[in-house]
Amino acid sequence: MNFKETFLKLTDYTIPFGHEQELEPYLPKGWKKDSIGNYYYEIGNSETLFTSHLDVATDKRQKVNHIIDGNIIKTDGKTILGGDNKAGCCVLFYLIE
């Protein structure tokens, strides 16, 4: 998995709650969806849960203007990166892989 490439794809647009299905092409294979729309993976037989989210605290879908400065990925200040938990998703995707 290319961590940076996956993160950039996940943060290409702000994704409001309820529109996470737009990101399905970037999810690792084998995902399932529960009755209220949460994506999940069952790995082994454990009661341990790791969690993160794909949506952004906004009510509109908007193209994100990435600014890449060395190892730092940010925006131009006019859009929301949504990087807090999309980075968490990337970590979990890496672990799943």
Rosetta blueprint (number, residue, H / E / L):
1 M L
2 N L
3 F H
4 K H
5 E H
6 T H
7 F H
8 L H
9 K H
10 L H
11 T L
12 D L
13 Y E
14 T E
15 I L
16 P L
17 F L
18 G L
19 H L
20 E H
21 Q H
22 E H
23 L H
24 E H
25 P H
26 Y H
27 L L
28 P L
29 K L
30 G L
31 W L
32 K E
33 K E
34 D L
35 S L
36 I L
37 G L
38 N L
39 Y E
40 Y E
41 Y L
42 E L
43 I L
44 G L
45 N L
46 S L
47 E L
48 T L
49 L L
50 F L
51 T L
52 S L
53 H L
54 L L
55 D L
56 V L
57 A L
58 T L
59 D L
60 K L
61 R L
62 Q E
63 K E
64 V L
65 N L
66 H E
67 I E
68 I E
69 D E
70 G L
71 N L
72 I E
73 I E
74 K E
75 T E
76 D L
77 G L
78 K L
79 T L
80 I L
81 L L
82 G L
83 G H
84 D H
85 N H
86 K H
87 A H
88 G H
89 C H
90 C H
91 V H
92 L H
93 F H
94 Y H
95 L H
96 I H
97 E L
